[in-house]
Amino acid sequence: MSTITNRDVAANLAANIRQLLDARKMPQAELAASAGVDPMTVSRILSSKQEPRTSTLARLARALRVTTDALIRTPPKRKSGILRKMP
């Protein structure tokens, strides 16, 4: 049995956001603007230096059109595994 730490969740979050940004060809600045979040906050989250507040996580998920669960779960191992968009 393995233990999931806050560091693991932060790394998963960063990897999932990066994957979604790459798939959408969306720059970090566009995500920040769409989510109403400071660009430095997005940068810190992507470098796992900052854990977002719940409200920030929800804004990022909404801007990327995915669930908050999709942002924090362990990312797919396959390179082709793109996270599904919410309807």
Gaussian input, Z-matrix of N, CA and C with variables (Angstrom, degrees):
# hf/3-21g

backbone

0 1
 N
 C     1     B1
 C     2     B2     1     A1
 N     3     B3     2     A2     1     D1
 C     4     B4     3     A3     2     D2
 C     5     B5     4     A4     3     D3
 N     6     B6     5     A5     4     D4
 C     7     B7     6     A6     5     D5
 C     8     B8     7     A7     6     D6
 N     9     B9     8     A8     7     D7
 C    10    B10     9     A9     8     D8
 C    11    B11    10    A10     9     D9
 N    12    B12    11    A11    10    D10
 C    13    B13    12    A12    11    D11
 C    14    B14    13    A13    12    D12
 N    15    B15    14    A14    13    D13
 C    16    B16    15    A15    14    D14
 C    17    B17    16    A16    15    D15
 N    18    B18    17    A17    16    D16
 C    19    B19    18    A18    17    D17
 C    20    B20    19    A19    18    D18
 N    21    B21    20    A20    19    D19
 C    22    B22    21    A21    20    D20
 C    23    B23    22    A22    21    D21
 N    24    B24    23    A23    22    D22
 C    25    B25    24    A24    23    D23
 C    26    B26    25    A25    24    D24
 N    27    B27    26    A26    25    D25
 C    28    B28    27    A27    26    D26
 C    29    B29    28    A28    27    D27
 N    30    B30    29    A29    28    D28
 C    31    B31    30    A30    29    D29
 C    32    B32    31    A31    30    D30
 N    33    B33    32    A32    31    D31
 C    34    B34    33    A33    32    D32
 C    35    B35    34    A34    33    D33
 N    36    B36    35    A35    34    D34
 C    37    B37    36    A36    35    D35
 C    38    B38    37    A37    36    D36
 N    39    B39    38    A38    37    D37
 C    40    B40    39    A39    38    D38
 C    41    B41    40    A40    39    D39
 N    42    B42    41    A41    40    D40
 C    43    B43    42    A42    41    D41
 C    44    B44    43    A43    42    D42
 N    45    B45    44    A44    43    D43
 C    46    B46    45    A45    44    D44
 C    47    B47    46    A46    45    D45
 N    48    B48    47    A47    46    D46
 C    49    B49    48    A48    47    D47
 C    50    B50    49    A49    48    D48
 N    51    B51    50    A50    49    D49
 C    52    B52    51    A51    50    D50
 C    53    B53    52    A52    51    D51
 N    54    B54    53    A53    52    D52
 C    55    B55    54    A54    53    D53
 C    56    B56    55    A55    54    D54
 N    57    B57    56    A56    55    D55
 C    58    B58    57    A57    56    D56
 C    59    B59    58    A58    57    D57
 N    60    B60    59    A59    58    D58
 C    61    B61    60    A60    59    D59
 C    62    B62    61    A61    60    D60
 N    63    B63    62    A62    61    D61
 C    64    B64    63    A63    62    D62
 C    65    B65    64    A64    63    D63
 N    66    B66    65    A65    64    D64
 C    67    B67    66    A66    65    D65
 C    68    B68    67    A67    66    D66
 N    69    B69    68    A68    67    D67
 C    70    B70    69    A69    68    D68
 C    71    B71    70    A70    69    D69
 N    72    B72    71    A71    70    D70
 C    73    B73    72    A72    71    D71
 C    74    B74    73    A73    72    D72
 N    75    B75    74    A74    73    D73
 C    76    B76    75    A75    74    D74
 C    77    B77    76    A76    75    D75
 N    78    B78    77    A77    76    D76
 C    79    B79    78    A78    77    D77
 C    80    B80    79    A79    78    D78
 N    81    B81    80    A80    79    D79
 C    82    B82    81    A81    80    D80
 C    83    B83    82    A82    81    D81
 N    84    B84    83    A83    82    D82
 C    85    B85    84    A84    83    D83
 C    86    B86    85    A85    84    D84
 N    87    B87    86    A86    85    D85
 C    88    B88    87    A87    86    D86
 C    89    B89    88    A88    87    D87
 N    90    B90    89    A89    88    D88
 C    91    B91    90    A90    89    D89
 C    92    B92    91    A91    90    D90
 N    93    B93    92    A92    91    D91
 C    94    B94    93    A93    92    D92
 C    95    B95    94    A94    93    D93
 N    96    B96    95    A95    94    D94
 C    97    B97    96    A96    95    D95
 C    98    B98    97    A97    96    D96
 N    99    B99    98    A98    97    D97
 C   100   B100    99    A99    98    D98
 C   101   B101   100   A100    99    D99
 N   102   B102   101   A101   100   D100
 C   103   B103   102   A102   101   D101
 C   104   B104   103   A103   102   D102
 N   105   B105   104   A104   103   D103
 C   106   B106   105   A105   104   D104
 C   107   B107   106   A106   105   D105
 N   108   B108   107   A107   106   D106
 C   109   B109   108   A108   107   D107
 C   110   B110   109   A109   108   D108
 N   111   B111   110   A110   109   D109
 C   112   B112   111   A111   110   D110
 C   113   B113   112   A112   111   D111
 N   114   B114   113   A113   112   D112
 C   115   B115   114   A114   113   D113
 C   116   B116   115   A115   114   D114
 N   117   B117   116   A116   115   D115
 C   118   B118   117   A117   116   D116
 C   119   B119   118   A118   117   D117
 N   120   B120   119   A119   118   D118
 C   121   B121   120   A120   119   D119
 C   122   B122   121   A121   120   D120
 N   123   B123   122   A122   121   D121
 C   124   B124   123   A123   122   D122
 C   125   B125   124   A124   123   D123
 N   126   B126   125   A125   124   D124
 C   127   B127   126   A126   125   D125
 C   128   B128   127   A127   126   D126
 N   129   B129   128   A128   127   D127
 C   130   B130   129   A129   128   D128
 C   131   B131   130   A130   129   D129
 N   132   B132   131   A131   130   D130
 C   133   B133   132   A132   131   D131
 C   134   B134   133   A133   132   D132
 N   135   B135   134   A134   133   D133
 C   136   B136   135   A135   134   D134
 C   137   B137   136   A136   135   D135
 N   138   B138   137   A137   136   D136
 C   139   B139   138   A138   137   D137
 C   140   B140   139   A139   138   D138
 N   141   B141   140   A140   139   D139
 C   142   B142   141   A141   140   D140
 C   143   B143   142   A142   141   D141
 N   144   B144   143   A143   142   D142
 C   145   B145   144   A144   143   D143
 C   146   B146   145   A145   144   D144
 N   147   B147   146   A146   145   D145
 C   148   B148   147   A147   146   D146
 C   149   B149   148   A148   147   D147
 N   150   B150   149   A149   148   D148
 C   151   B151   150   A150   149   D149
 C   152   B152   151   A151   150   D150
 N   153   B153   152   A152   151   D151
 C   154   B154   153   A153   152   D152
 C   155   B155   154   A154   153   D153
 N   156   B156   155   A155   154   D154
 C   157   B157   156   A156   155   D155
 C   158   B158   157   A157   156   D156
 N   159   B159   158   A158   157   D157
 C   160   B160   159   A159   158   D158
 C   161   B161   160   A160   159   D159
 N   162   B162   161   A161   160   D160
 C   163   B163   162   A162   161   D161
 C   164   B164   163   A163   162   D162
 N   165   B165   164   A164   163   D163
 C   166   B166   165   A165   164   D164
 C   167   B167   166   A166   165   D165
 N   168   B168   167   A167   166   D166
 C   169   B169   168   A168   167   D167
 C   170   B170   169   A169   168   D168
 N   171   B171   170   A170   169   D169
 C   172   B172   171   A171   170   D170
 C   173   B173   172   A172   171   D171
 N   174   B174   173   A173   172   D172
 C   175   B175   174   A174   173   D173
 C   176   B176   175   A175   174   D174
 N   177   B177   176   A176   175   D175
 C   178   B178   177   A177   176   D176
 C   179   B179   178   A178   177   D177
 N   180   B180   179   A179   178   D178
 C   181   B181   180   A180   179   D179
 C   182   B182   181   A181   180   D180
 N   183   B183   182   A182   181   D181
 C   184   B184   183   A183   182   D182
 C   185   B185   184   A184   183   D183
 N   186   B186   185   A185   184   D184
 C   187   B187   186   A186   185   D185
 C   188   B188   187   A187   186   D186
 N   189   B189   188   A188   187   D187
 C   190   B190   189   A189   188   D188
 C   191   B191   190   A190   189   D189
 N   192   B192   191   A191   190   D190
 C   193   B193   192   A192   191   D191
 C   194   B194   193   A193   192   D192
 N   195   B195   194   A194   193   D193
 C   196   B196   195   A195   194   D194
 C   197   B197   196   A196   195   D195
 N   198   B198   197   A197   196   D196
 C   199   B199   198   A198   197   D197
 C   200   B200   199   A199   198   D198
 N   201   B201   200   A200   199   D199
 C   202   B202   201   A201   200   D200
 C   203   B203   202   A202   201   D201
 N   204   B204   203   A203   202   D202
 C   205   B205   204   A204   203   D203
 C   206   B206   205   A205   204   D204
 N   207   B207   206   A206   205   D205
 C   208   B208   207   A207   206   D206
 C   209   B209   208   A208   207   D207
 N   210   B210   209   A209   208   D208
 C   211   B211   210   A210   209   D209
 C   212   B212   211   A211   210   D210
 N   213   B213   212   A212   211   D211
 C   214   B214   213   A213   212   D212
 C   215   B215   214   A214   213   D213
 N   216   B216   215   A215   214   D214
 C   217   B217   216   A216   215   D215
 C   218   B218   217   A217   216   D216
 N   219   B219   218   A218   217   D217
 C   220   B220   219   A219   218   D218
 C   221   B221   220   A220   219   D219
 N   222   B222   221   A221   220   D220
 C   223   B223   222   A222   221   D221
 C   224   B224   223   A223   222   D222
 N   225   B225   224   A224   223   D223
 C   226   B226   225   A225   224   D224
 C   227   B227   226   A226   225   D225
 N   228   B228   227   A227   226   D226
 C   229   B229   228   A228   227   D227
 C   230   B230   229   A229   228   D228
 N   231   B231   230   A230   229   D229
 C   232   B232   231   A231   230   D230
 C   233   B233   232   A232   231   D231
 N   234   B234   233   A233   232   D232
 C   235   B235   234   A234   233   D233
 C   236   B236   235   A235   234   D234
 N   237   B237   236   A236   235   D235
 C   238   B238   237   A237   236   D236
 C   239   B239   238   A238   237   D237
 N   240   B240   239   A239   238   D238
 C   241   B241   240   A240   239   D239
 C   242   B242   241   A241   240   D240
 N   243   B243   242   A242   241   D241
 C   244   B244   243   A243   242   D242
 C   245   B245   244   A244   243   D243
 N   246   B246   245   A245   244   D244
 C   247   B247   246   A246   245   D245
 C   248   B248   247   A247   246   D246
 N   249   B249   248   A248   247   D247
 C   250   B250   249   A249   248   D248
 C   251   B251   250   A250   249   D249
 N   252   B252   251   A251   250   D250
 C   253   B253   252   A252   251   D251
 C   254   B254   253   A253   252   D252
 N   255   B255   254   A254   253   D253
 C   256   B256   255   A255   254   D254
 C   257   B257   256   A256   255   D255
 N   258   B258   257   A257   256   D256
 C   259   B259   258   A258   257   D257
 C   260   B260   259   A259   258   D258

   B1=1.4539
   B2=1.5225
   B3=1.3233
   B4=1.4541
   B5=1.5196
   B6=1.3091
   B7=1.4541
   B8=1.5166
   B9=1.3233
   B10=1.4602
   B11=1.5186
   B12=1.3145
   B13=1.4539
   B14=1.5227
   B15=1.3155
   B16=1.4709
   B17=1.5231
   B18=1.3229
   B19=1.4714
   B20=1.5271
   B21=1.3492
   B22=1.4625
   B23=1.5232
   B24=1.3126
   B25=1.4666
   B26=1.5219
   B27=1.3357
   B28=1.4621
   B29=1.5285
   B30=1.3345
   B31=1.4712
   B32=1.5232
   B33=1.3295
   B34=1.4663
   B35=1.5159
   B36=1.3264
   B37=1.4602
   B38=1.5252
   B39=1.3183
   B40=1.4639
   B41=1.5294
   B42=1.3250
   B43=1.4703
   B44=1.5268
   B45=1.3139
   B46=1.4702
   B47=1.5261
   B48=1.3195
   B49=1.4666
   B50=1.5248
   B51=1.3359
   B52=1.4726
   B53=1.5256
   B54=1.3273
   B55=1.4643
   B56=1.5309
   B57=1.3201
   B58=1.4614
   B59=1.5296
   B60=1.3214
   B61=1.4657
   B62=1.5260
   B63=1.3294
   B64=1.4732
   B65=1.5257
   B66=1.3275
   B67=1.4667
   B68=1.5259
   B69=1.3208
   B70=1.4739
   B71=1.5297
   B72=1.3484
   B73=1.4703
   B74=1.5324
   B75=1.3261
   B76=1.4625
   B77=1.5289
   B78=1.3146
   B79=1.4614
   B80=1.5372
   B81=1.3151
   B82=1.4688
   B83=1.5242
   B84=1.3109
   B85=1.4666
   B86=1.5292
   B87=1.3288
   B88=1.4618
   B89=1.5267
   B90=1.3242
   B91=1.4660
   B92=1.5182
   B93=1.3195
   B94=1.4616
   B95=1.5278
   B96=1.3238
   B97=1.4687
   B98=1.5268
   B99=1.3341
   B100=1.4642
   B101=1.5205
   B102=1.3351
   B103=1.4616
   B104=1.5237
   B105=1.3290
   B106=1.4666
   B107=1.5208
   B108=1.3361
   B109=1.4625
   B110=1.5204
   B111=1.3186
   B112=1.4608
   B113=1.5360
   B114=1.3280
   B115=1.4648
   B116=1.5318
   B117=1.3468
   B118=1.4698
   B119=1.5259
   B120=1.3178
   B121=1.4654
   B122=1.5242
   B123=1.3309
   B124=1.4682
   B125=1.5247
   B126=1.3047
   B127=1.4605
   B128=1.5267
   B129=1.3302
   B130=1.4650
   B131=1.5301
   B132=1.3272
   B133=1.4672
   B134=1.5277
   B135=1.3348
   B136=1.4668
   B137=1.5274
   B138=1.3162
   B139=1.4686
   B140=1.5325
   B141=1.3327
   B142=1.4770
   B143=1.5228
   B144=1.3223
   B145=1.4607
   B146=1.5202
   B147=1.3259
   B148=1.4614
   B149=1.5183
   B150=1.3140
   B151=1.4543
   B152=1.5253
   B153=1.3227
   B154=1.4639
   B155=1.5251
   B156=1.3086
   B157=1.4588
   B158=1.5185
   B159=1.3069
   B160=1.4671
   B161=1.5212
   B162=1.3147
   B163=1.4683
   B164=1.5289
   B165=1.3251
   B166=1.4615
   B167=1.5220
   B168=1.3243
   B169=1.4592
   B170=1.5276
   B171=1.3261
   B172=1.4677
   B173=1.5221
   B174=1.3196
   B175=1.4757
   B176=1.5293
   B177=1.3362
   B178=1.4660
   B179=1.5244
   B180=1.3173
   B181=1.4693
   B182=1.5216
   B183=1.3123
   B184=1.4676
   B185=1.5271
   B186=1.3171
   B187=1.4701
   B188=1.5316
   B189=1.3329
   B190=1.4691
   B191=1.5335
   B192=1.3234
   B193=1.4709
   B194=1.5264
   B195=1.3312
   B196=1.4572
   B197=1.5231
   B198=1.3202
   B199=1.4597
   B200=1.5231
   B201=1.3130
   B202=1.4650
   B203=1.5319
   B204=1.3232
   B205=1.4667
   B206=1.5204
   B207=1.3221
   B208=1.4659
   B209=1.5264
   B210=1.3210
   B211=1.4652
   B212=1.5155
   B213=1.3322
   B214=1.4655
   B215=1.5292
   B216=1.3170
   B217=1.4680
   B218=1.5309
   B219=1.3204
   B220=1.4572
   B221=1.5212
   B222=1.3350
   B223=1.4660
   B224=1.5216
   B225=1.3409
   B226=1.4696
   B227=1.5176
   B228=1.3189
   B229=1.4680
   B230=1.5184
   B231=1.3364
   B232=1.4609
   B233=1.5229
   B234=1.3121
   B235=1.4605
   B236=1.5247
   B237=1.3321
   B238=1.4594
   B239=1.5281
   B240=1.3301
   B241=1.4671
   B242=1.5118
   B243=1.3133
   B244=1.4617
   B245=1.5245
   B246=1.2990
   B247=1.4480
   B248=1.5231
   B249=1.3130
   B250=1.4687
   B251=1.5203
   B252=1.3277
   B253=1.4586
   B254=1.5196
   B255=1.3114
   B256=1.4515
   B257=1.5109
   B258=1.3241
   B259=1.4873
   B260=1.5060
   A1=108.64
   A2=116.37
   A3=119.81
   A4=109.55
   A5=114.79
   A6=121.43
   A7=108.61
   A8=115.88
   A9=120.65
   A10=107.68
   A11=116.06
   A12=121.48
   A13=110.79
   A14=115.71
   A15=120.40
   A16=110.22
   A17=116.20
   A18=120.60
   A19=110.16
   A20=116.74
   A21=120.80
   A22=110.66
   A23=116.39
   A24=120.92
   A25=109.80
   A26=117.02
   A27=120.88
   A28=110.97
   A29=116.29
   A30=120.15
   A31=110.41
   A32=117.71
   A33=121.24
   A34=110.65
   A35=116.01
   A36=121.43
   A37=110.42
   A38=116.51
   A39=120.64
   A40=110.99
   A41=116.80
   A42=120.57
   A43=111.08
   A44=117.06
   A45=120.58
   A46=111.68
   A47=116.94
   A48=119.14
   A49=110.03
   A50=116.94
   A51=119.97
   A52=110.89
   A53=116.68
   A54=121.10
   A55=110.43
   A56=116.71
   A57=120.26
   A58=111.53
   A59=117.03
   A60=120.42
   A61=110.40
   A62=116.30
   A63=120.51
   A64=110.78
   A65=116.64
   A66=120.70
   A67=111.55
   A68=116.26
   A69=120.76
   A70=112.54
   A71=115.44
   A72=120.47
   A73=110.12
   A74=114.41
   A75=121.92
   A76=109.34
   A77=117.64
   A78=119.97
   A79=110.99
   A80=115.61
   A81=120.72
   A82=111.17
   A83=116.64
   A84=120.55
   A85=111.27
   A86=116.68
   A87=120.25
   A88=110.59
   A89=116.49
   A90=120.00
   A91=109.85
   A92=116.45
   A93=120.70
   A94=110.76
   A95=116.43
   A96=120.27
   A97=111.38
   A98=117.22
   A99=121.47
   A100=111.71
   A101=115.98
   A102=120.56
   A103=112.63
   A104=116.91
   A105=119.66
   A106=111.97
   A107=114.55
   A108=122.07
   A109=108.17
   A110=116.62
   A111=120.83
   A112=110.03
   A113=118.38
   A114=120.96
   A115=113.69
   A116=117.43
   A117=120.02
   A118=110.84
   A119=117.24
   A120=120.82
   A121=109.55
   A122=116.76
   A123=120.62
   A124=109.36
   A125=117.97
   A126=121.82
   A127=111.12
   A128=117.43
   A129=121.24
   A130=111.52
   A131=116.54
   A132=120.41
   A133=109.61
   A134=116.81
   A135=120.96
   A136=112.78
   A137=117.09
   A138=120.19
   A139=110.92
   A140=116.54
   A141=123.42
   A142=112.54
   A143=117.52
   A144=121.84
   A145=112.47
   A146=116.53
   A147=121.01
   A148=108.96
   A149=115.70
   A150=120.93
   A151=107.17
   A152=117.52
   A153=118.91
   A154=112.28
   A155=115.29
   A156=120.56
   A157=107.27
   A158=115.72
   A159=120.33
   A160=110.67
   A161=117.28
   A162=120.76
   A163=111.28
   A164=117.58
   A165=121.43
   A166=110.31
   A167=116.28
   A168=120.40
   A169=110.38
   A170=116.62
   A171=120.75
   A172=111.13
   A173=117.47
   A174=120.53
   A175=111.46
   A176=115.68
   A177=119.44
   A178=110.53
   A179=116.36
   A180=120.35
   A181=110.42
   A182=116.86
   A183=120.77
   A184=110.37
   A185=117.43
   A186=121.37
   A187=111.42
   A188=116.64
   A189=121.24
   A190=112.05
   A191=115.96
   A192=123.00
   A193=113.12
   A194=114.10
   A195=121.94
   A196=108.21
   A197=116.52
   A198=120.34
   A199=109.81
   A200=115.78
   A201=119.46
   A202=109.65
   A203=117.40
   A204=120.65
   A205=111.00
   A206=116.75
   A207=120.76
   A208=111.16
   A209=116.81
   A210=119.56
   A211=113.03
   A212=117.70
   A213=118.80
   A214=114.72
   A215=117.28
   A216=117.87
   A217=110.72
   A218=114.77
   A219=120.37
   A220=108.42
   A221=117.88
   A222=119.72
   A223=111.86
   A224=116.32
   A225=119.98
   A226=111.02
   A227=116.33
   A228=121.43
   A229=111.29
   A230=116.25
   A231=120.42
   A232=110.09
   A233=115.91
   A234=120.83
   A235=111.32
   A236=117.40
   A237=120.52
   A238=112.08
   A239=118.19
   A240=120.85
   A241=112.21
   A242=116.59
   A243=121.75
   A244=108.00
   A245=115.74
   A246=120.36
   A247=110.00
   A248=116.11
   A249=120.20
   A250=111.37
   A251=114.77
   A252=121.63
   A253=109.69
   A254=115.76
   A255=120.55
   A256=108.12
   A257=117.33
   A258=119.48
   A259=111.50
   D1=133.51
   D2=179.18
   D3=-108.83
   D4=152.02
   D5=179.45
   D6=-101.48
   D7=133.83
   D8=177.13
   D9=-94.65
   D10=126.15
   D11=-179.10
   D12=-103.37
   D13=168.91
   D14=174.99
   D15=-59.89
   D16=-34.19
   D17=179.04
   D18=-64.53
   D19=-39.24
   D20=177.62
   D21=-63.95
   D22=-43.92
   D23=-179.76
   D24=-63.47
   D25=-42.28
   D26=179.02
   D27=-63.23
   D28=-40.22
   D29=178.71
   D30=-67.54
   D31=-41.17
   D32=177.11
   D33=-61.40
   D34=-45.32
   D35=-179.91
   D36=-58.66
   D37=-48.47
   D38=-179.37
   D39=-61.70
   D40=-45.09
   D41=-178.98
   D42=-63.98
   D43=-42.45
   D44=-179.19
   D45=-67.10
   D46=-41.72
   D47=178.43
   D48=-64.72
   D49=-44.16
   D50=178.35
   D51=-58.60
   D52=-43.81
   D53=-179.73
   D54=-61.76
   D55=-42.85
   D56=179.55
   D57=-67.78
   D58=-40.67
   D59=177.62
   D60=-62.07
   D61=-44.07
   D62=178.73
   D63=-62.31
   D64=-45.64
   D65=-177.98
   D66=-63.10
   D67=-32.86
   D68=-178.10
   D69=-95.36
   D70=-2.76
   D71=-175.50
   D72=52.22
   D73=43.63
   D74=-177.22
   D75=-106.28
   D76=125.29
   D77=176.54
   D78=-71.49
   D79=156.30
   D80=178.08
   D81=-56.26
   D82=-40.39
   D83=-178.17
   D84=-61.88
   D85=-36.58
   D86=178.34
   D87=-68.34
   D88=-39.88
   D89=176.39
   D90=-61.54
   D91=-46.60
   D92=-179.83
   D93=-58.32
   D94=-45.97
   D95=-179.79
   D96=-64.82
   D97=-43.99
   D98=-179.45
   D99=-64.16
   D100=-34.87
   D101=-178.03
   D102=-88.67
   D103=-10.90
   D104=-177.20
   D105=69.55
   D106=38.17
   D107=-176.91
   D108=-121.45
   D109=145.58
   D110=177.65
   D111=-60.84
   D112=134.90
   D113=179.58
   D114=-55.92
   D115=-33.70
   D116=178.03
   D117=-66.79
   D118=-32.69
   D119=176.95
   D120=-63.54
   D121=-45.70
   D122=178.30
   D123=-61.16
   D124=-43.84
   D125=179.65
   D126=-60.44
   D127=-44.05
   D128=-179.97
   D129=-66.59
   D130=-37.18
   D131=177.95
   D132=-66.02
   D133=-42.87
   D134=-179.20
   D135=-68.33
   D136=-22.90
   D137=176.94
   D138=-98.12
   D139=8.78
   D140=179.15
   D141=59.71
   D142=26.54
   D143=178.16
   D144=-93.44
   D145=-11.12
   D146=-178.58
   D147=-143.12
   D148=134.69
   D149=172.83
   D150=-93.69
   D151=129.17
   D152=-176.92
   D153=-74.96
   D154=153.01
   D155=170.06
   D156=-66.76
   D157=160.90
   D158=179.06
   D159=-58.15
   D160=-40.64
   D161=-179.30
   D162=-65.60
   D163=-36.74
   D164=178.04
   D165=-68.91
   D166=-41.65
   D167=177.17
   D168=-59.32
   D169=-42.79
   D170=179.01
   D171=-64.54
   D172=-39.89
   D173=178.73
   D174=-64.91
   D175=-42.05
   D176=178.90
   D177=-64.11
   D178=-43.71
   D179=178.98
   D180=-61.29
   D181=-44.50
   D182=-179.95
   D183=-62.39
   D184=-42.99
   D185=179.98
   D186=-64.82
   D187=-31.58
   D188=179.94
   D189=-92.84
   D190=-3.62
   D191=179.36
   D192=58.86
   D193=46.19
   D194=174.22
   D195=-135.56
   D196=170.81
   D197=176.25
   D198=-81.21
   D199=161.53
   D200=175.33
   D201=-64.46
   D202=-34.73
   D203=176.57
   D204=-59.17
   D205=-39.96
   D206=179.88
   D207=-63.33
   D208=-28.82
   D209=-179.81
   D210=-76.96
   D211=-31.46
   D212=-173.54
   D213=-103.11
   D214=-10.50
   D215=-179.00
   D216=-70.45
   D217=163.50
   D218=177.90
   D219=-61.80
   D220=126.06
   D221=-176.79
   D222=-66.01
   D223=152.73
   D224=178.34
   D225=-61.38
   D226=146.69
   D227=179.46
   D228=-74.82
   D229=-34.60
   D230=-177.66
   D231=-73.61
   D232=140.57
   D233=178.98
   D234=-65.81
   D235=-30.56
   D236=-177.72
   D237=-81.27
   D238=-5.63
   D239=-177.04
   D240=-74.72
   D241=92.06
   D242=178.49
   D243=-91.82
   D244=137.61
   D245=178.85
   D246=-67.47
   D247=142.15
   D248=-179.05
   D249=-75.17
   D250=144.01
   D251=174.31
   D252=-79.13
   D253=149.40
   D254=172.56
   D255=-77.84
   D256=150.15
   D257=178.34
   D258=-67.06

